[in-house]
Amino acid sequence: MNQKEFLNIIHAFRRRLDAAGFLKRLVFALAVGGGVGILLQAVSFITPVYYVNVYSGIAVVLAVAAAAIVSLFKRSSMEHTALVMDGYGFKERFVTAYEHLEKEDAIYVLQRRDAMEQLRVHRDKIRIPLMPDWKRTALAVLLLAVMIVLAFVPSPVRDQARDYHHIRQEAREKEEEIQEVLEELDKLEEQGQEALTPEQLAAMQEMMESLKSSMSEYRQVSSADALQAAGEKLDYKYENMSGLLSDLAQSVQNGASVSAMSAESMQAMADKLKEMSGNTSAGQNDLASGQGQNGQNGSNNGQGNGNSGQNGQGNGGSGQNGQGNGQGGQNGSNGQGSGQNGQNGNTNGDGTGPGRGTGTANNAHDYVSIPNDIADSGNLTGNAVDHYNSEYYRAQNGLSWEGEHVSYEAVIGSYEQNAYEGIASGRYPSGMEDVIKEYFASFN
């Protein structure tokens, strides 16, 4: 055996030794990564973590990468490999021969010859194990399996994390949409510097500030209700801005300083905002026909048709946190209804014809207010004194809730005053001021 063959054999064992070291570190890294993944999965059952599976995968990948990097920097040297080979009963023959490979003294030549002869005859005794201990391998596989199983276990907290992620994703999309609208409005403002009056430019600036307020609100959205409320306000702003831009476009066309490009751009932007205003909130009021629709603003209309009897009554449908009652007239006269509604909406009821009317609505009904006062009409019959004994009169969990019938004209002033005080003190979300003012203005 010559020196080149001797070195090639040591190189071969060196590669095997490096591979065995990497596999050993890899198994350890997989066990660590699996343990970290299990810990992350357990945390996701307590705290909402949407990307828990991604984080678990990253933990495993980082552990494997660390094992590869460590193995790269801790590769075995030729001397170490020769020493490992000597450990199989060769009493440091190989490491000594390798260290004195270039020396030609008689004693070193004889020593190398003896080492090479022993390696050629007894090479099969050197069996460096490639795979790590099976117990460590089994532990790593078990930890990874547990981590994978936990990744598919359902949990309410994980559902919450998924819902929150979708909400935030939609909110970010809205933020990007608003940013695009702001950029377009900014361009329109630059184009209209000469064609618009200072008041009109101030109105454009107010639009932009209002949209910035909506963007700030979307950044703070953390629930479906908050997302819906922000969408309702943004839709209202879009629709309001669409009308204002249409007016500005008409004003530019009719003004002394005519800018066809500015007018067309404003009208195009107005049409775009008009179309965008229906993306989130689709609720509409149909007061003329009395047909109820429950939209994002909680509006609802009830309708009752009388069919028999002297006194007709029709109960209108209830909107969001709202109530509606309609009463038919006497002897076939037309009845009219009045309603109270909850958030940003109204309820209207009407009844026609003699007799008792029926009300329809597609929404869950709220409690109906039962008048407490005793009517003095001679047309009413019954034991009014003993009405407290009725099982329905105080049925909080049943058909009705005890209350007092008061017309909205008697209380609207108080509600309006409280609303304006709330606006002044900043109790309401940003951007709702105009909605509240318009709502109370509709009563006037």
C-alpha positions, 0 to 999 in steps of 0.5 A: 500500500502506498501513501496515496492509497493510505490517505484515500482510505483516511479520507473515506472514513473522514466523510463517513465520520462527518456524515455520522456527526451530522445525522446525530446533530440532526436528530437532536435538532429535530427533537428540539424543534419538535419540542418548541413546536409542541410548546407553541401549539400548546400556547395557541390553545390559550392565546390566539396565535394565527400563524402558530403552524408557521411558527412551529415549522420555522422552529423545526427548520431553524433547528435543522439549519443550526445542525447543518451549520454546526456540522459544517464548522465541526468537520473532522480533521485527518488526524482526528479521523486517524485517531478514531480509526486507531480506536478499533484496536490499532494502538495509534498506528494510523495517527502516528503514520499520518503525522510523520508521513513526510519524514524519511527516517528509517524508523518512520518508514518502518512505522508507516509500512507497519500501519499500512500493512495493518490497515490493508489486512484488518480494514474491516474491523473499522466500522464507524456507525452512521445512524445515531442511537435509535432511542434518540431517533424515536424520541425525535420522531415522536415529538414531531408527530405530536406537534403535527397532531396538535396542529390539526386539533380544533379550538375556540381560541384558534377560531378566534385567532382565525377570525381576528386575522380575517378582520385585520386582513379586511381592515388592511384592505380598506386602509389601502383603499382609503389611501388610494382615494386620498391620493386621487383626492389630492390630485383633484385638489391640485388640479382645482387650485385655480378653478375652485374657491377657497371654500370649495378647497376647504371642503376638499381638505375636509373630505381628506381629513375625514378619510384619514379619520376612517383610516385611523379607525380601521387601524384600531379595528379588532372585532367584527362589530367594529369592522362593520361600524367602520364600514357603515361610516365609510360608506356614508362618507363615500356617498356624501363625498360623491354628492359634494364632488358632483356639486363641485364638478358642476360648479367648475363647469358653470364657473368663470374659470372653466377647467374641463379636465378638473370637472371630468375628473371630479365627476369620475371620482364622484361616480367611483365613490358612489359605487364604492359606497355600497360595498359594505353597507347595503341597507336601504329605507323604503318608507313609501311602500312600508316594506322592511329591510334590515341593512347595515344602518338598522333600518326597518319598516313595518306594514299592517293591513286591517281585515275585521272588527271595529278597532284595527291595530297593526304591529310593525316590524322591529329593526335593530334595537327598535320597536314599531306599533301601528294602529288602524282607525275606527270603522274603516278609517286609515290607521297610521303607525309610529315607530322607534328604532335603534342605531341610525335607523327608523321603523315605520308602521301603517295600517289600512282598512277596518279591523286588526292588522298584521305586521311582518319583518324578517328580523328578531323582534324586540320587546313591545312597550305596553302602555301603563296609562289607563285610557279614558275612551268610552269605546274601550272595554275590559277590566282595566283595574285588574290589568296587573294580574295578566300573566303577559303584563309583566312577562319579561321573558315572554311576550311583553315588557311593562312600559309607558306609551310616549310619543316621540315628539315628547322625547326627541328633544331630550335625545337630540340634546344628549346626542349633541352633548355626546358629540361635544364631549367626544363620546362617539367614534370619530366620523359619526358626528355627521351621521347623528346630526343628519339622523336628528335633522330628519325629524325636523 
